[in-house]
Amino acid sequence: MPAPAYIDWLYDAVCFKASHNSYLGPNGKPQDPAKWTFKPKFDAGCRGFELDLYQCKPDGGGMGCEWSVSHEGEVLGKGCWPLKPYLEYLRKWSQADPLHDPIFVSLDLKSVRQPYQQFAEDLDAYLDGSLKGQLFTPGNLLAGGAPDLVRAVRDPLHGWPPIASLLGKIIFCLSGTGTASRAAYAAHHPAERLCFADLDRPEDVTLTQETLATGHQVVINVPHDQMFWGKNWLKYNPGFLLRVYGLGPGDWSKAVGKGPNVLATDYVTKLKVGAQPFVKG
């Protein structure tokens, strides 16, 4: 079977579909992870997924922090579930097909506790327990010798690799609440972090031509009605990934192959980027 056309395309040069609120069941509530699967969405062409993440209080039993998959921190078992079983599912799914297409998982933070440096270490320790060796991380980009991620993704020799080099890998990206928490996470020993972190920028015409010279956040996350702003940002910041969320049928043709990389939508069975899961962005 011949290799797909996209196998040699650079990751920052492709466009793919992502599901919004990937953890919800038919009732609109977080699905029991024992019954959860993202295979139907993957089979429908999604190469991006989203889990809303809530940092619970310490359990008081010496086990440290726990993370739950929920939107507003509902009681465990009643509207939310621990993150660990979802990660175990990802681990087993990925190990079963070690040459699967890379998948991009947005962890949409709904609650994070300070100090943020400790949050970074606790979260990564938690992720590493399930997914060690299966992640593509900021450290992989920094291995080329760049002093920070912005300069790494601009390096033509050591920036985002081709999809062929990412087969079997999962890419986590922190999103959601709190610009300070994500910035602190990304800057805390960046080569050791397991997740990328996206960057907020206000919708401001004067900032579309802003060029970042340095930094540790190389993903831009914008709603569908700010897509034009995000596409202009990419012109001045090559190498950044652009995730657009809330895309519906009316927005789809404006996004596919026209700049954005991650196209997050609730219409995963109705919309596609093409005959294959990746097209050139």
ChimeraX attribute file (.defattr): number of C-alpha atoms within 10 A of each C-alpha:
attribute: neighborCount
match mode: 1-to-1
recipient: residues
	/A:1	3
	/A:2	4
	/A:3	8
	/A:4	11
	/A:5	10
	/A:6	17
	/A:7	16
	/A:8	13
	/A:9	17
	/A:10	18
	/A:11	24
	/A:12	23
	/A:13	21
	/A:14	23
	/A:15	26
	/A:16	27
	/A:17	31
	/A:18	31
	/A:19	28
	/A:20	22
	/A:21	21
	/A:22	21
	/A:23	24
	/A:24	20
	/A:25	15
	/A:26	7
	/A:27	7
	/A:28	10
	/A:29	15
	/A:30	23
	/A:31	21
	/A:32	19
	/A:33	20
	/A:34	9
	/A:35	7
	/A:36	16
	/A:37	18
	/A:38	16
	/A:39	11
	/A:40	11
	/A:41	18
	/A:42	19
	/A:43	11
	/A:44	16
	/A:45	23
	/A:46	28
	/A:47	24
	/A:48	25
	/A:49	24
	/A:50	21
	/A:51	24
	/A:52	27
	/A:53	26
	/A:54	25
	/A:55	20
	/A:56	19
	/A:57	12
	/A:58	12
	/A:59	10
	/A:60	8
	/A:61	6
	/A:62	7
	/A:63	8
	/A:64	11
	/A:65	16
	/A:66	17
	/A:67	20
	/A:68	23
	/A:69	30
	/A:70	29
	/A:71	19
	/A:72	13
	/A:73	20
	/A:74	15
	/A:75	12
	/A:76	13
	/A:77	12
	/A:78	12
	/A:79	18
	/A:80	25
	/A:81	22
	/A:82	19
	/A:83	21
	/A:84	18
	/A:85	17
	/A:86	20
	/A:87	18
	/A:88	16
	/A:89	17
	/A:90	18
	/A:91	17
	/A:92	12
	/A:93	15
	/A:94	21
	/A:95	15
	/A:96	11
	/A:97	11
	/A:98	12
	/A:99	14
	/A:100	16
	/A:101	21
	/A:102	21
	/A:103	23
	/A:104	21
	/A:105	20
	/A:106	29
	/A:107	21
	/A:108	20
	/A:109	21
	/A:110	18
	/A:111	18
	/A:112	19
	/A:113	13
	/A:114	9
	/A:115	10
	/A:116	17
	/A:117	15
	/A:118	14
	/A:119	18
	/A:120	24
	/A:121	17
	/A:122	15
	/A:123	18
	/A:124	15
	/A:125	14
	/A:126	16
	/A:127	19
	/A:128	15
	/A:129	11
	/A:130	18
	/A:131	19
	/A:132	11
	/A:133	11
	/A:134	19
	/A:135	20
	/A:136	22
	/A:137	21
	/A:138	25
	/A:139	18
	/A:140	17
	/A:141	22
	/A:142	21
	/A:143	13
	/A:144	13
	/A:145	11
	/A:146	16
	/A:147	15
	/A:148	21
	/A:149	26
	/A:150	24
	/A:151	21
	/A:152	26
	/A:153	23
	/A:154	17
	/A:155	17
	/A:156	10
	/A:157	10
	/A:158	17
	/A:159	23
	/A:160	23
	/A:161	18
	/A:162	17
	/A:163	21
	/A:164	18
	/A:165	17
	/A:166	22
	/A:167	19
	/A:168	20
	/A:169	23
	/A:170	25
	/A:171	19
	/A:172	23
	/A:173	21
	/A:174	25
	/A:175	25
	/A:176	20
	/A:177	13
	/A:178	13
	/A:179	14
	/A:180	10
	/A:181	23
	/A:182	25
	/A:183	19
	/A:184	19
	/A:185	24
	/A:186	27
	/A:187	18
	/A:188	16
	/A:189	13
	/A:190	21
	/A:191	19
	/A:192	16
	/A:193	20
	/A:194	26
	/A:195	26
	/A:196	26
	/A:197	29
	/A:198	26
	/A:199	19
	/A:200	17
	/A:201	15
	/A:202	11
	/A:203	15
	/A:204	10
	/A:205	11
	/A:206	8
	/A:207	13
	/A:208	20
	/A:209	15
	/A:210	14
	/A:211	13
	/A:212	11
	/A:213	10
	/A:214	13
	/A:215	15
	/A:216	25
	/A:217	25
	/A:218	26
	/A:219	21
	/A:220	22
	/A:221	22
	/A:222	24
	/A:223	13
	/A:224	22
	/A:225	14
	/A:226	15
	/A:227	23
	/A:228	16
	/A:229	19
	/A:230	24
	/A:231	20
	/A:232	16
	/A:233	22
	/A:234	20
	/A:235	15
	/A:236	14
	/A:237	20
	/A:238	16
	/A:239	24
	/A:240	24
	/A:241	26
	/A:242	25
	/A:243	26
	/A:244	24
	/A:245	21
	/A:246	16
	/A:247	23
	/A:248	17
	/A:249	12
	/A:250	7
	/A:251	13
	/A:252	16
	/A:253	14
	/A:254	15
	/A:255	21
	/A:256	23
	/A:257	19
	/A:258	14
	/A:259	25
	/A:260	29
	/A:261	28
	/A:262	27
	/A:263	27
	/A:264	26
	/A:265	24
	/A:266	17
	/A:267	16
	/A:268	19
	/A:269	14
	/A:270	10
	/A:271	18
	/A:272	21
	/A:273	20
	/A:274	13
	/A:275	8
	/A:276	12
	/A:277	20
	/A:278	28
	/A:279	20
	/A:280	19
	/A:281	17
